[in-house]
Each structure stands twice: as structure tokens, then as C-alpha cells.
Amino acid sequence: VSGTLLGYHREGRLLAHDKDIDVGIVGWEDQFAVANAILQSGHFGLDSRRLRGSKTYHIPVRHIETRVSIDIFIYHEEGGKLVTGVESYFGYLQKFAFTPFGLSKVGFLGIDFYVPDDIETNLAENFGNWRQSDPDYISPLQSPSTVDVGGKVFQIVGRIRALVEPQLAAAHAG
């Protein structure tokens, strides 16, 4: 889903400027089995406090060796849409609503994945003009799928984080 799906469909590879890998699960019920498998592998870490049953919309995971982030988005059926979200540091849940979709199996990077069966609708709802590369795109603030962009404080902090985080990552890498 999200940037990983965009890279697959538009460029046939992960986006060069993307900072994480995005995957999704339709329905919250399997989150505990998924978290258990992730932790049992010994290769990934996650904060189990993020597992909150039907209130879970997003589980951030980190690959221990490479420190690559993986966002697991949990999709809930709400009001005729598939809704996922991200909880901010302030405890604010920002939701994103998508047209319901089925899944199609595809090969990507030598692995079988399931992607939304109408990729172009999903990408348009997530990115608007997804055919045009925009490395400065801030999904939580610009996505057409956003149900509520949040108050001014949320938007200001989101923009500051988008500007500062790449600089901090570069400083730590160097």
C-alpha cells in the first residue's frame, strides 16, 4: 500500500526517496497473530502497546539489523470505506478512507504480494496525481484520502517533522 504500492506500480521498484515500507491488513482481528510472527522472527521490533484491538489502525515496525521502518496499516470497514490511520505523538488519530478493494496477487522484488485490485483508484485516492513524482509529498497533510487533516498544531508539527526528519536521518547516517 501507499508509497510501496506507488513504487511497484509506477516505477517497478521501491521509490528512491521513500523512507519506509508500507503494508496493509484488512481487518483488525489478525493483528495479534501478525505481531507475534514479527516478534518471533527475531528480526523485527515493535511496540506492543500499539496493539489495541479494534482501535488499532497502524503498527510501526523496525527491522533490527537495518533499522528500516515498516508501517503496517490496519484497514477497518467504516461507512462504506476501508479506513486506516496514523496516530500522532499527540494521541490524535488521523484517518484515511479508501474505496473498498479486493486483492490481486503480484510478483515484486522476487516475492509474491497482494495489492489492491484497482491499483490506479487506490493510488489516486492516496496521492492525487500519482503519475508525477513528488519527493516532497507529505502524505498525512496532502493525501486526498485524508478524512480530517487535524488542527493547526497538528499541521504545523507535521510540516516541521517533514522538514527536520530527513536532515536528522542524514546526520545519523553520516
C-alpha positions as CSV (number, residue, x, y, z in Angstrom):
1,V,0.0,0.0,0.0
2,S,0.9,3.7,0.0
3,G,4.4,4.6,-1.2
4,T,5.4,0.9,-1.6
5,L,2.5,0.3,-3.9
6,L,3.3,3.5,-5.8
7,G,6.9,2.4,-6.3
8,Y,5.7,-1.0,-7.5
9,H,3.1,0.3,-10.0
10,R,4.8,3.5,-11.3
11,E,8.5,2.6,-11.2
12,G,8.7,-1.2,-10.8
13,R,10.9,-0.7,-7.7
14,L,10.9,0.9,-4.3
15,L,10.8,4.7,-4.5
16,A,14.4,6.0,-4.2
17,H,13.2,8.8,-1.8
18,D,10.8,6.7,0.3
19,K,11.8,6.3,4.0
20,D,9.9,3.1,4.8
21,I,7.9,0.1,3.6
22,D,4.1,0.2,3.7
23,V,1.9,-2.9,4.0
24,G,-1.7,-3.3,5.0
25,I,-4.0,-5.8,6.7
26,V,-7.8,-5.7,6.0
27,G,-9.5,-6.1,9.4
28,W,-8.0,-5.7,12.8
29,E,-8.7,-9.2,14.1
30,D,-5.3,-10.7,12.8
31,Q,-3.1,-8.0,14.3
32,F,-2.0,-10.1,17.3
33,A,-1.0,-13.1,15.2
34,V,0.9,-10.8,12.8
35,A,2.7,-9.1,15.7
36,N,3.5,-12.5,17.3
37,A,5.1,-13.7,14.0
38,I,7.0,-10.5,13.6
39,L,8.4,-10.7,17.1
40,Q,9.1,-14.5,16.9
41,S,11.3,-14.0,13.8
42,G,13.8,-12.1,16.0
43,H,14.5,-9.7,13.1
44,F,11.9,-7.0,13.9
45,G,10.8,-4.9,16.8
46,L,7.5,-3.3,17.6
47,D,5.8,-1.6,20.5
48,S,3.1,-4.0,21.7
49,R,1.3,-1.0,23.3
50,R,0.3,-0.2,19.7
51,L,-1.9,-3.4,19.6
52,R,-5.3,-2.2,20.8
53,G,-7.8,-4.5,19.1
54,S,-10.4,-2.7,17.2
55,K,-8.8,0.7,17.9
56,T,-5.6,-0.3,16.1
57,Y,-5.1,1.5,12.7
58,H,-1.3,1.5,12.4
59,I,1.6,-0.7,13.7
60,P,5.1,0.8,13.2
61,V,7.7,-2.0,12.9
62,R,11.5,-1.7,12.7
63,H,13.9,-4.2,11.1
64,I,16.5,-4.5,13.8
65,E,19.6,-5.0,11.7
66,T,19.0,-2.3,9.0
67,R,16.7,-0.1,11.1
68,V,14.3,0.1,8.1
69,S,10.8,1.2,9.2
70,I,7.8,-0.8,8.1
71,D,4.3,0.7,8.5
72,I,1.5,-1.9,8.9
73,F,-1.8,-0.2,8.2
74,I,-4.9,-1.9,9.5
75,Y,-7.9,-1.3,7.4
76,H,-11.4,-1.1,9.0
77,E,-14.7,-1.1,7.2
78,E,-16.3,2.1,8.2
79,G,-19.2,3.9,6.4
80,G,-18.8,2.0,3.2
81,K,-15.0,2.7,3.0
82,L,-11.8,1.0,4.1
83,V,-10.3,3.3,6.7
84,T,-6.8,3.2,8.1
85,G,-4.9,5.8,10.1
86,V,-1.9,7.1,11.9
87,E,-1.8,8.2,15.5
88,S,0.3,11.3,16.1
89,Y,2.6,12.0,19.0
90,F,-0.3,14.0,20.5
91,G,-2.6,11.0,20.5
92,Y,-4.6,12.4,17.6
93,L,-5.7,9.7,15.1
94,Q,-5.7,10.9,11.6
95,K,-7.8,8.6,9.3
96,F,-7.6,7.9,5.6
97,A,-10.6,6.5,3.7
98,F,-10.4,4.4,0.6
99,T,-12.9,2.8,-1.8
100,P,-13.2,-0.8,-0.8
101,F,-11.0,-3.1,-2.8
102,G,-10.3,-6.8,-3.3
103,L,-6.8,-8.2,-3.6
104,S,-4.7,-9.3,-6.6
105,K,-1.5,-11.4,-6.3
106,V,1.6,-9.9,-8.0
107,G,5.3,-10.6,-8.0
108,F,7.5,-7.8,-6.8
109,L,11.2,-7.9,-5.8
110,G,11.1,-11.7,-6.2
111,I,8.3,-12.1,-3.7
112,D,4.5,-12.6,-4.1
113,F,2.4,-9.8,-2.7
114,Y,-1.2,-8.9,-2.6
115,V,-2.2,-5.5,-3.8
116,P,-5.5,-3.6,-4.2
117,D,-7.2,-5.0,-7.3
118,D,-7.8,-1.4,-8.6
119,I,-4.4,0.0,-8.0
120,E,-5.0,3.2,-10.0
121,T,-8.0,4.2,-8.0
122,N,-6.2,3.4,-4.7
123,L,-3.2,5.5,-5.8
124,A,-5.4,8.4,-6.9
125,E,-7.2,8.4,-3.6
126,N,-3.9,8.3,-1.8
127,F,-1.7,10.6,-3.8
128,G,-3.9,12.5,-6.3
129,N,-1.7,12.8,-9.4
130,W,0.4,9.7,-8.6
131,R,1.9,9.6,-12.1
132,Q,4.0,12.6,-11.3
133,S,7.0,12.1,-8.9
134,D,7.0,14.4,-5.9
135,P,9.7,13.6,-3.4
136,D,8.4,16.4,-1.1
137,Y,4.9,15.0,-0.9
138,I,3.7,14.8,2.7
139,S,1.0,12.1,2.7
140,P,-0.6,12.9,6.1
141,L,-1.0,16.5,5.1
142,Q,-1.7,16.3,1.3
143,S,-3.5,12.9,0.7
144,P,-7.0,13.2,-0.9
145,S,-7.9,10.2,1.3
146,T,-7.5,12.2,4.5
147,V,-10.7,12.2,6.4
148,D,-9.5,15.0,8.8
149,V,-6.2,16.9,8.4
150,G,-6.2,17.9,12.1
151,G,-6.0,21.2,13.8
152,K,-3.4,23.9,13.2
153,V,-0.9,22.5,15.8
154,F,-1.1,19.0,14.2
155,Q,-0.4,20.5,10.7
156,I,2.4,22.7,11.9
157,V,4.2,19.9,13.8
158,G,3.6,17.6,10.8
159,R,5.3,20.1,8.4
160,I,8.2,20.7,10.8
161,R,8.7,16.9,11.2
162,A,8.7,16.5,7.4
163,L,11.4,19.2,7.1
164,V,13.6,18.1,10.0
165,E,13.5,14.3,9.9
166,P,15.4,13.9,6.6
167,Q,18.1,16.2,8.0
168,L,18.3,14.2,11.2
169,A,18.5,10.9,9.3
170,A,21.3,12.2,7.1
171,A,23.2,13.4,10.2
172,H,22.9,9.9,11.8
173,A,23.9,8.1,8.6
174,G,27.0,10.2,8.1
